[in-house]
Amino acid sequence: MQEQDQNNQSEQPLPADATVDAETAAAPAAGADERLAAAEARAREMEDAFLRARAEVENMRRRSQEEVARAHKFAVEGFAEALLPVRDALEMALKIDTPSVESLKSGVDMTLKQMASAFEKHKLLEVNPQPGEKLDPMKHQALSLVPAEQEPNTVVEVLQKGYMIADRLLRPALVTVAQEKTG
């Protein structure tokens, strides 16, 4: 008899409010499926945008590297162009069959002026300290200490000029320096 009661209970129709609960439960599930589909579509869009942005950054990096390589390759182009007249002048001087000392001297002088102009145009500056000037180890290289009638650690003689490009030292001036007086 107990079995029969249980069977009857399971076969009894559901109350009317129970069917409403089943319908409302199905409605959020359908909404959740739509939200999930929308979120997945949005995720695909974001992934696509990310991949495109990453590719764009990679392309910009590659273009920048190519531009830097080109800049390095042709960095001296302007300076080389400014030195071409110097070379031309030297070649013309060598073509003269019987040059006089006067013509050689004036040709070398003109060539030196052309070179000085090229150096100035490209901010290649001389480091040529005057005798008595304080030794600057950032611009001068002392080759020897010599006895002199001037302040110690000052330039006595410039053996070779130095050069700078803008604020960067290319070659220090080679100098002799006055030693301290003993006595």
LINRABEL-V126108 format. One record per residue. N is the residue number from 1. RES is the residue in three letters. PSI is psi in whole degrees, 0 to 359 (none if undefined). Layout:
N_RES_PSI + N_RES_PSI
This chain:
1_MET_325 + 2_GLN_322 + 3_GLU_322 + 4_GLN_321 + 5_ASP_320 + 6_GLN_318 + 7_ASN_320 + 8_ASN_321 + 9_GLN_320 + 10_SER_336 + 11_GLU_354 + 12_GLN_143 + 13_PRO_150 + 14_LEU_148 + 15_PRO_160 + 16_ALA_322 + 17_ASP_340 + 18_ALA_324 + 19_THR_326 + 20_VAL_319 + 21_ASP_323 + 22_ALA_321 + 23_GLU_317 + 24_THR_329 + 25_ALA_326 + 26_ALA_326 + 27_ALA_311 + 28_PRO_329 + 29_ALA_320 + 30_ALA_320 + 31_GLY_322 + 32_ALA_321 + 33_ASP_319 + 34_GLU_317 + 35_ARG_320 + 36_LEU_315 + 37_ALA_319 + 38_ALA_319 + 39_ALA_320 + 40_GLU_320 + 41_ALA_318 + 42_ARG_319 + 43_ALA_320 + 44_ARG_318 + 45_GLU_316 + 46_MET_319 + 47_GLU_318 + 48_ASP_315 + 49_ALA_319 + 50_PHE_313 + 51_LEU_321 + 52_ARG_317 + 53_ALA_318 + 54_ARG_319 + 55_ALA_321 + 56_GLU_317 + 57_VAL_318 + 58_GLU_319 + 59_ASN_318 + 60_MET_318 + 61_ARG_316 + 62_ARG_317 + 63_ARG_320 + 64_SER_316 + 65_GLN_319 + 66_GLU_320 + 67_GLU_319 + 68_VAL_318 + 69_ALA_318 + 70_ARG_319 + 71_ALA_319 + 72_HIS_318 + 73_LYS_322 + 74_PHE_19 + 75_ALA_325 + 76_VAL_6 + 77_GLU_313 + 78_GLY_318 + 79_PHE_317 + 80_ALA_320 + 81_GLU_321 + 82_ALA_335 + 83_LEU_346 + 84_LEU_317 + 85_PRO_329 + 86_VAL_313 + 87_ARG_316 + 88_ASP_317 + 89_ALA_319 + 90_LEU_319 + 91_GLU_320 + 92_MET_322 + 93_ALA_323 + 94_LEU_342 + 95_LYS_343 + 96_ILE_126 + 97_ASP_309 + 98_THR_80 + 99_PRO_145 + 100_SER_162 + 101_VAL_322 + 102_GLU_312 + 103_SER_323 + 104_LEU_317 + 105_LYS_315 + 106_SER_324 + 107_GLY_317 + 108_VAL_321 + 109_ASP_315 + 110_MET_319 + 111_THR_318 + 112_LEU_321 + 113_LYS_319 + 114_GLN_318 + 115_MET_318 + 116_ALA_322 + 117_SER_318 + 118_ALA_318 + 119_PHE_314 + 120_GLU_317 + 121_LYS_326 + 122_HIS_20 + 123_LYS_36 + 124_LEU_106 + 125_LEU_145 + 126_GLU_144 + 127_VAL_102 + 128_ASN_81 + 129_PRO_148 + 130_GLN_150 + 131_PRO_135 + 132_GLY_347 + 133_GLU_143 + 134_LYS_139 + 135_LEU_127 + 136_ASP_103 + 137_PRO_347 + 138_MET_343 + 139_LYS_342 + 140_HIS_147 + 141_GLN_116 + 142_ALA_124 + 143_LEU_330 + 144_SER_158 + 145_LEU_133 + 146_VAL_147 + 147_PRO_134 + 148_ALA_157 + 149_GLU_56 + 150_GLN_176 + 151_GLU_143 + 152_PRO_155 + 153_ASN_34 + 154_THR_158 + 155_VAL_129 + 156_VAL_313 + 157_GLU_144 + 158_VAL_119 + 159_LEU_328 + 160_GLN_132 + 161_LYS_153 + 162_GLY_172 + 163_TYR_148 + 164_MET_148 + 165_ILE_115 + 166_ALA_246 + 167_ASP_11 + 168_ARG_129 + 169_LEU_125 + 170_LEU_314 + 171_ARG_131 + 172_PRO_155 + 173_ALA_133 + 174_LEU_122 + 175_VAL_161 + 176_THR_148 + 177_VAL_145 + 178_ALA_133 + 179_GLN_164 + 180_GLU_143 + 181_LYS_133 + 182_THR_138 + 183_GLY_none
